[in-house]
Amino acid sequence: MGKDTIVIREIELKDNPKIAKAVRSVLIEMGVPKVGTAYEDVSLDCMTETYSNSKTKYFVLAQGQEILGGAGISPLDNYEGNVCELQKMYFLPEARGKGFGIKMMTICLDFAKSAGYEHCYLETMPYMNDARKLYQKVGFEFIDKPMGNTGHYSCTVWMLKKL
């Protein structure tokens, strides 16, 4: 897989079933519970529509017609304040360890800043060590409790970054 043939771009309608399959595949691979996580999110099957307003955006990692992963920014659910959430950042195994995580985070956080958010929040699993290291590398810090109410009660690690 040539790095030069992989691009990060905004999601398109044709990508919906492909990104849903990729995200669910990674969640199964990682042993993530199917309840209380992104696995059961209704929005996972209609990502283009979910991320279609000026304060939301979802990006995919694409190689030709294949979708290798993605990540998005959306307002933090059930929270009063100018905080967004980094959502559904998952890459298939063949896209990991090639620097795309940092590139994706940069694109997402740049969008969040341009959309006027002050902080970015995320939730993850305690055993997703590589993901946590990546988040820390771009400036996320651990916090003691969840913010808002995303419905992802199985995610027990919470992080926040000032934008």
C-alpha positions as CSV (number, residue, x, y, z in Angstrom):
1,M,0.0,0.0,0.0
2,G,1.7,3.2,-1.1
3,K,1.4,6.0,1.3
4,D,1.1,8.5,-1.6
5,T,-2.1,6.9,-2.8
6,I,-3.9,7.4,0.5
7,V,-5.8,10.7,1.1
8,I,-7.7,12.3,3.9
9,R,-10.9,13.9,2.6
10,E,-14.4,14.9,3.7
11,I,-16.9,12.0,3.8
12,E,-19.2,11.5,0.8
13,L,-22.5,9.7,0.7
14,K,-21.0,6.7,-1.0
15,D,-18.7,6.3,2.0
16,N,-21.4,5.7,4.5
17,P,-21.6,1.8,4.4
18,K,-17.8,1.6,4.1
19,I,-16.9,3.7,7.1
20,A,-19.6,2.0,9.2
21,K,-18.1,-1.4,8.3
22,A,-14.5,-0.2,9.0
23,V,-15.4,1.3,12.4
24,R,-17.3,-1.8,13.5
25,S,-14.5,-4.0,12.3
26,V,-11.9,-2.1,14.4
27,L,-14.2,-2.2,17.4
28,I,-14.6,-6.0,17.1
29,E,-10.9,-6.4,16.6
30,M,-10.1,-4.3,19.8
31,G,-12.7,-6.3,21.8
32,V,-14.8,-3.2,22.5
33,P,-18.3,-3.9,23.9
34,K,-21.0,-3.5,21.4
35,V,-23.2,-1.6,23.8
36,G,-22.3,1.7,25.3
37,T,-19.9,2.5,22.5
38,A,-19.8,3.8,18.9
39,Y,-20.7,0.3,17.7
40,E,-24.4,0.8,18.4
41,D,-24.6,4.4,17.4
42,V,-27.4,5.0,14.9
43,S,-25.3,7.7,13.3
44,L,-22.7,5.2,12.3
45,D,-24.9,4.1,9.3
46,C,-25.5,7.7,8.1
47,M,-22.3,9.6,8.8
48,T,-22.6,12.0,5.8
49,E,-26.0,13.2,7.1
50,T,-24.8,13.3,10.7
51,Y,-21.9,15.5,9.9
52,S,-23.6,17.9,7.5
53,N,-23.8,21.2,9.4
54,S,-21.2,24.0,9.9
55,K,-20.2,22.8,13.3
56,T,-19.6,19.2,12.3
57,K,-17.3,17.5,9.9
58,Y,-16.2,13.9,9.3
59,F,-13.1,12.9,7.4
60,V,-12.2,9.6,5.9
61,L,-8.9,8.0,5.1
62,A,-9.3,6.8,1.5
63,Q,-7.3,4.7,-0.9
64,G,-9.1,4.7,-4.2
65,Q,-12.6,3.4,-3.5
66,E,-11.5,1.8,-0.2
67,I,-12.1,3.5,3.2
68,L,-9.4,2.7,5.7
69,G,-10.7,4.8,8.6
70,G,-11.9,8.2,9.7
71,A,-12.5,10.7,12.4
72,G,-14.9,13.6,13.0
73,I,-15.7,16.7,15.1
74,S,-19.1,17.4,16.5
75,P,-20.5,19.5,19.4
76,L,-20.3,17.5,22.7
77,D,-23.7,16.0,23.3
78,N,-25.7,17.1,26.4
79,Y,-23.1,19.7,27.4
80,E,-23.5,23.5,28.0
81,G,-20.4,25.1,26.7
82,N,-18.2,25.6,23.6
83,V,-16.7,22.1,23.5
84,C,-16.6,19.7,20.6
85,E,-15.9,16.0,20.6
86,L,-13.4,14.0,18.5
87,Q,-15.6,11.2,17.4
88,K,-15.2,7.8,15.8
89,M,-11.5,7.9,15.1
90,Y,-10.6,4.4,13.9
91,F,-8.2,3.0,11.3
92,L,-8.1,-0.4,9.8
93,P,-4.8,-2.3,10.6
94,E,-3.2,-1.6,7.2
95,A,-3.4,2.2,7.8
96,R,-1.9,2.2,11.3
97,G,1.7,3.2,12.2
98,K,2.1,5.2,9.0
99,G,1.6,8.8,10.4
100,F,-2.0,9.1,9.3
101,G,-3.2,9.4,12.9
102,I,-1.3,12.6,13.5
103,K,-2.4,14.0,10.1
104,M,-6.1,13.1,10.8
105,M,-5.9,14.7,14.3
106,T,-4.3,17.9,12.8
107,I,-7.1,18.2,10.2
108,C,-9.8,17.5,12.8
109,L,-8.4,20.0,15.4
110,D,-7.8,22.7,12.8
111,F,-11.5,22.3,11.8
112,A,-12.6,22.5,15.4
113,K,-10.6,25.7,15.9
114,S,-12.0,27.3,12.7
115,A,-15.5,26.3,13.8
116,G,-14.9,28.3,17.0
117,Y,-14.7,25.6,19.6
118,E,-12.6,26.3,22.7
119,H,-11.9,22.7,23.8
120,C,-12.0,19.3,22.3
121,Y,-13.1,16.3,24.4
122,L,-12.8,12.6,23.6
123,E,-13.6,9.2,25.2
124,T,-11.6,6.0,24.7
125,M,-11.0,2.6,26.2
126,P,-8.3,2.0,28.9
127,Y,-6.5,-0.7,26.8
128,M,-6.2,1.4,23.6
129,N,-2.7,2.4,24.5
130,D,-1.6,3.5,21.0
131,A,-4.6,5.7,20.6
132,R,-4.0,7.3,24.1
133,K,-0.4,8.0,23.2
134,L,-1.4,9.7,20.0
135,Y,-4.0,11.8,21.8
136,Q,-1.4,12.9,24.4
137,K,1.1,13.6,21.6
138,V,-1.2,16.3,20.2
139,G,-2.0,17.8,23.6
140,F,-4.9,16.0,25.1
141,E,-4.8,15.5,28.8
142,F,-6.6,13.0,31.0
143,I,-9.6,14.2,33.1
144,D,-11.3,12.5,36.0
145,K,-14.8,12.2,34.8
146,P,-16.9,12.3,31.6
147,M,-18.3,15.5,30.2
148,G,-21.7,15.7,28.7
149,N,-23.5,12.5,28.0
150,T,-22.5,10.8,24.8
151,G,-24.2,7.5,25.7
152,H,-20.8,5.7,25.5
153,Y,-20.8,4.5,29.1
154,S,-18.4,1.7,28.3
155,C,-15.7,4.2,27.5
156,T,-13.9,4.9,30.8
157,V,-11.0,7.1,29.7
158,W,-11.8,10.8,29.1
159,M,-9.4,13.4,27.7
160,L,-9.6,17.1,27.0
161,K,-7.5,19.6,24.9
162,K,-7.6,23.4,24.9
163,L,-7.8,24.6,21.3
